[in-house]
Amino acid sequence: MENIKILIADDNKNICELLKLYLEKENFITAVAYNGVQALKLFDEFDPDLVLLDVMMPEMDGWQVCRTIRKNSNVPVIMVTAKGETFDKVLGLDLGADDYIVKPFDTKEVVARINAVLRRFNNATGSIKEVKYDNLVVNLTNYELRVCGKLVDAPPKEMELLYHLASNPNRVFTRDQLLDEVWGFEYYGDSRTVDVHIKRLREKLDAASEISNWSLKTVWGVGYKFEVQ
């Protein structure tokens, strides 16, 4: 991957310089923001391929920045922060972050995670990805969800989770498998984020599933499946 642009957003200038140094050694092009407002401004001007985003920043925190980015863009976001509690990880993932790295970090790990997230993103967008069932179309090429022929708003991770389940009808996935295969990294701690995404998907799908031959099922004590009769 060449000419990949990374936006680094962190109010710690030493961390920014360290990340900038190592990423440019790996031939990434970088831009640096020291607060949330500047990060959003640079996001529009720099048009990055990936964002490294700190949580605790002045003027606008990382949660707000991630939420704003996700309103209009599917560009990968990796949270890089000292806040390592399970609640913070779940919140970051729920807002649409693609990965989560806790400070202090190893720069080699950061580079490895960037490359892994970019590979997953490019694989997801490199060809047409679509699954269709009665009253349901999930298109990951355009990130569109249609239920009963109507376009339904859903954040990227909800669509990726539904696509993954619907692409493997009647297969049961544990929560840990879904975190690993949809979020793309091994997640330590509470897997509540999967339950939250499933709950939100059901709210959007229940009316259609009642009149169709498919449904989003809970397999008690195991996980979830996209059941097709």
QUIWOQUI-V328492 format. One record per helix or strand of 2 or more residues. SS is the DSSP state (h for helix, s for strand). FROM is the first residue (numbers start at 1). TO is the last residue. Records with the same first field share a line. If there is no record, write none. Layout:
SS: FROM-TO ; FROM-TO
//
This chain:
s: 5-9 ; 29-33 ; 50-53 ; 76-81 ; 99-102 ; 130-133 ; 136-139 ; 144-147 ; 150-152 ; 173-174 ; 214-219 ; 223-228
h: 13-25 ; 36-46 ; 62-72 ; 86-94 ; 107-125 ; 156-166 ; 175-183 ; 192-209
//
